Amino acid sequence: MKTPPIATDRLRLASIEITQRCNNRCSYCHQPKSDRDMSVPRFVELLDGLKGEGVEAVALGGGEPVLHPALPALLTAACQLGLRAGLTTNAHNPGLVITLANAGLLESFGVSAGKGEWTALVAHPRATVNLLLLQGGLAEVTSQATKAIRQSAHRLLLLGYKGDRPEFAPSTTELADAFSLLTLLGRRAGLVVAADDYTRRRLNLTQTCGEGFVRLSLDGNRDQCCFPTCQYRI
């Protein structure tokens, strides 16, 4: 596996794998599953280093981050260091996410459309609805976006599948159609629509991705990309 160089003087955002626990077993997901969690002291140690490198925000990932038994303590540690904190959830425990966001421990969070009790989170002012496009999945993404809009969503984010399973990968045409349709829906509803760096690169909307970003695995290993088989790895 190629590992791109990390330009530490440009770091702004760090994604940290805090757990490998997950309540779902999505067929397209490449993330390892186990009952391993990052300890609070180790997390704080990593945060101290990242803060010194200029990181301004951290995204807690996994796995399903709300399954980490000490999630409030992790978020509190980030806030005490002056770091903005966020996470992405499959809506396994929407009540916990809302509590953490309302307490000011989460500046933002992503919720995966179609997972768990996702509609309970979409209207929260700090929520972004993540719409994952798989091959042949335009109708499903459109349906999810429409449902999110009806539930008073504020932001939609299109994510194109990126992994080592070609049967799940949407074509560039599918991505373009999805982004165009979501942009139209967002304009009509008056909400923000965006696409992740990978999707924007596939659509030739940018020539780079991952600038200022670093991912840290549960073991503390660094990478500039969350996806080991991404076609744009250096």
C-alpha positions as CSV (number, residue, x, y, z in Angstrom):
1,M,0.0,0.0,0.0
2,K,1.3,3.4,-0.9
3,T,1.4,5.9,1.9
4,P,1.4,9.6,0.8
5,P,3.7,12.0,2.6
6,I,2.2,14.1,5.3
7,A,2.9,17.8,5.1
8,T,2.7,18.6,8.8
9,D,3.1,22.4,8.4
10,R,-0.2,22.4,6.5
11,L,-2.3,20.3,8.8
12,R,-5.7,21.6,9.8
13,L,-8.0,18.6,10.3
14,A,-7.3,15.2,11.8
15,S,-9.6,12.2,11.6
16,I,-9.0,9.8,14.5
17,E,-10.2,6.2,14.6
18,I,-11.3,5.9,18.3
19,T,-13.0,2.5,18.0
20,Q,-13.5,-0.5,15.8
21,R,-16.9,-1.3,17.3
22,C,-19.8,-1.1,14.9
23,N,-23.4,-2.2,15.2
24,N,-23.7,-2.6,11.4
25,R,-22.2,-4.9,8.9
26,C,-22.5,-3.0,5.7
27,S,-21.4,-5.1,2.7
28,Y,-19.4,-2.3,1.1
29,C,-17.5,-1.2,4.2
30,H,-13.8,-1.9,4.4
31,Q,-13.2,-0.8,8.0
32,P,-12.0,-3.6,10.4
33,K,-14.5,-4.6,13.1
34,S,-13.4,-5.6,16.7
35,D,-14.1,-4.5,20.3
36,R,-11.0,-2.4,20.4
37,D,-11.2,1.2,21.7
38,M,-8.6,4.0,22.0
39,S,-7.9,4.9,25.6
40,V,-8.6,8.4,26.9
41,P,-4.9,8.9,27.8
42,R,-3.7,7.8,24.4
43,F,-6.3,10.1,22.7
44,V,-5.2,13.1,24.8
45,E,-1.5,12.3,23.9
46,L,-2.4,12.4,20.2
47,L,-4.4,15.6,20.6
48,D,-1.5,17.3,22.3
49,G,0.8,16.4,19.4
50,L,-1.7,17.4,16.8
51,K,-2.4,20.7,18.5
52,G,1.3,21.5,18.3
53,E,1.3,20.8,14.6
54,G,-1.4,23.4,13.9
55,V,-4.5,21.1,13.8
56,E,-7.6,23.1,14.5
57,A,-10.3,20.4,14.3
58,V,-10.7,16.7,14.9
59,A,-13.2,14.2,13.5
60,L,-13.8,11.1,15.6
61,G,-14.4,8.0,13.6
62,G,-14.5,4.3,13.6
63,G,-16.3,2.0,13.6
64,E,-19.3,3.8,15.1
65,P,-17.9,6.5,17.4
66,V,-20.9,6.6,19.7
67,L,-20.1,3.1,20.8
68,H,-16.9,4.3,22.4
69,P,-17.6,4.0,26.2
70,A,-15.8,7.2,27.0
71,L,-17.0,9.4,24.1
72,P,-18.0,12.4,26.3
73,A,-14.5,12.4,27.9
74,L,-12.8,12.3,24.5
75,L,-14.9,15.2,23.2
76,T,-14.3,17.2,26.5
77,A,-10.5,16.7,26.1
78,A,-10.7,18.1,22.5
79,C,-12.7,21.1,23.6
80,Q,-10.3,21.8,26.5
81,L,-7.5,22.0,24.0
82,G,-9.5,24.5,21.9
83,L,-10.1,22.0,19.1
84,R,-13.3,21.9,17.2
85,A,-14.8,18.4,17.3
86,G,-17.1,16.4,15.1
87,L,-18.0,12.8,14.2
88,T,-20.0,10.8,11.7
89,T,-22.7,8.5,13.1
90,N,-25.0,5.8,11.7
91,A,-27.7,7.0,14.1
92,H,-27.4,4.1,16.4
93,N,-27.9,6.4,19.4
94,P,-29.4,9.7,18.2
95,G,-30.2,10.9,21.7
96,L,-26.5,10.8,22.8
97,V,-25.5,12.7,19.7
98,I,-28.1,15.4,20.3
99,T,-27.0,15.7,24.0
100,L,-23.4,16.1,23.1
101,A,-24.1,18.6,20.4
102,N,-26.4,20.7,22.6
103,A,-23.7,20.6,25.4
104,G,-21.3,22.2,22.9
105,L,-19.0,19.2,22.7
106,L,-19.8,18.6,19.0
107,E,-19.4,21.6,16.7
108,S,-20.8,19.4,13.9
109,F,-21.7,15.9,13.0
110,G,-22.6,13.9,10.0
111,V,-25.4,11.4,9.9
112,S,-25.5,8.6,7.4
113,A,-28.8,8.6,5.5
114,G,-30.7,5.4,5.6
115,K,-29.0,4.1,8.7
116,G,-30.6,3.6,12.2
117,E,-32.8,6.4,13.4
118,W,-31.2,8.9,11.0
119,T,-34.3,11.1,10.5
120,A,-34.2,11.9,14.2
121,L,-30.9,13.9,13.6
122,V,-31.3,15.5,10.2
123,A,-33.0,18.7,11.5
124,H,-30.4,19.5,14.1
125,P,-28.6,22.7,13.2
126,R,-25.2,21.1,13.6
127,A,-26.1,18.1,11.4
128,T,-25.0,17.3,7.8
129,V,-26.8,14.5,6.0
130,N,-24.3,12.1,4.3
131,L,-25.6,10.6,1.1
132,L,-23.5,7.6,0.0
133,L,-23.9,6.9,-3.7
134,L,-23.3,3.3,-4.7
135,Q,-23.4,1.9,-8.3
136,G,-27.0,2.0,-9.4
137,G,-28.0,4.0,-6.3
138,L,-29.2,7.3,-7.8
139,A,-32.9,6.6,-7.0
140,E,-32.1,5.7,-3.4
141,V,-29.9,8.8,-2.9
142,T,-32.6,11.0,-4.4
143,S,-35.2,9.5,-2.1
144,Q,-33.1,9.9,0.9
145,A,-32.3,13.6,0.0
146,T,-36.0,14.3,-0.5
147,K,-36.8,12.7,2.8
148,A,-34.1,14.7,4.5
149,I,-35.4,18.0,3.0
150,R,-38.9,17.2,4.2
151,Q,-37.4,16.6,7.7
152,S,-35.9,20.2,7.6
153,A,-32.2,19.2,6.9
154,H,-29.8,22.1,6.7
155,R,-26.9,20.5,4.7
156,L,-26.5,17.6,2.3
157,L,-23.1,16.0,1.5
158,L,-22.7,13.6,-1.5
159,L,-20.2,10.8,-1.0
160,G,-19.1,8.6,-3.8
161,Y,-18.2,5.1,-2.8
162,K,-14.4,4.6,-2.7
163,G,-13.1,1.2,-1.9
164,D,-11.8,-2.1,-3.4
165,R,-15.2,-3.5,-4.4
166,P,-15.8,-2.3,-8.0
167,E,-19.3,-3.6,-8.0
168,F,-20.2,-0.8,-5.6
169,A,-18.4,2.0,-7.4
170,P,-20.6,4.5,-9.2
171,S,-19.6,5.7,-12.6
172,T,-18.6,9.3,-13.2
173,T,-21.9,9.9,-15.0
174,E,-23.8,8.6,-12.0
175,L,-21.8,10.9,-9.7
176,A,-22.4,13.9,-12.0
177,D,-26.1,13.2,-12.2
178,A,-26.4,12.8,-8.5
179,F,-24.6,16.0,-7.8
180,S,-26.6,18.0,-10.3
181,L,-29.9,16.7,-8.9
182,L,-28.9,17.3,-5.3
183,T,-27.7,20.8,-6.2
184,L,-31.1,21.5,-7.8
185,L,-33.0,20.1,-4.8
186,G,-30.9,22.1,-2.5
187,R,-31.4,25.3,-4.4
188,R,-35.1,24.9,-4.4
189,A,-35.1,24.1,-0.6
190,G,-32.6,26.8,0.3
191,L,-30.1,24.5,1.9
192,V,-26.4,23.8,1.4
193,V,-25.3,20.9,-0.9
194,A,-21.7,19.8,-1.2
195,A,-19.6,16.8,-2.2
196,D,-16.6,15.3,-0.6
197,D,-13.1,15.8,-2.0
198,Y,-13.0,12.4,-3.7
199,T,-16.3,13.0,-5.5
200,R,-15.2,16.6,-6.5
201,R,-12.0,15.2,-7.9
202,R,-13.9,12.6,-9.9
203,L,-16.0,15.3,-11.3
204,N,-13.0,17.5,-12.2
205,L,-14.1,20.2,-9.8
206,T,-10.7,20.1,-8.0
207,Q,-7.3,18.6,-8.8
208,T,-6.3,17.9,-5.2
209,C,-7.8,16.2,-2.2
210,G,-6.8,15.7,1.4
211,E,-4.9,19.0,1.7
212,G,-4.3,19.9,5.4
213,F,-5.8,16.5,6.4
214,V,-4.3,13.5,8.3
215,R,-5.9,10.3,9.5
216,L,-4.7,8.5,12.6
217,S,-5.6,4.8,13.0
218,L,-6.4,3.2,16.3
219,D,-2.7,2.3,16.6
220,G,-1.6,5.8,15.9
221,N,-0.5,5.2,12.3
222,R,-0.8,8.2,10.0
223,D,-2.1,8.5,6.5
224,Q,-3.3,11.4,4.3
225,C,-6.3,9.4,3.1
226,C,-9.0,7.3,4.8
227,F,-9.1,4.8,2.0
228,P,-6.2,2.5,1.3
229,T,-7.3,1.6,-2.2
230,C,-8.2,5.1,-3.4
231,Q,-7.2,5.7,-7.0
232,Y,-5.8,9.1,-6.2
233,R,-3.2,8.0,-3.7
234,I,0.3,9.3,-4.5
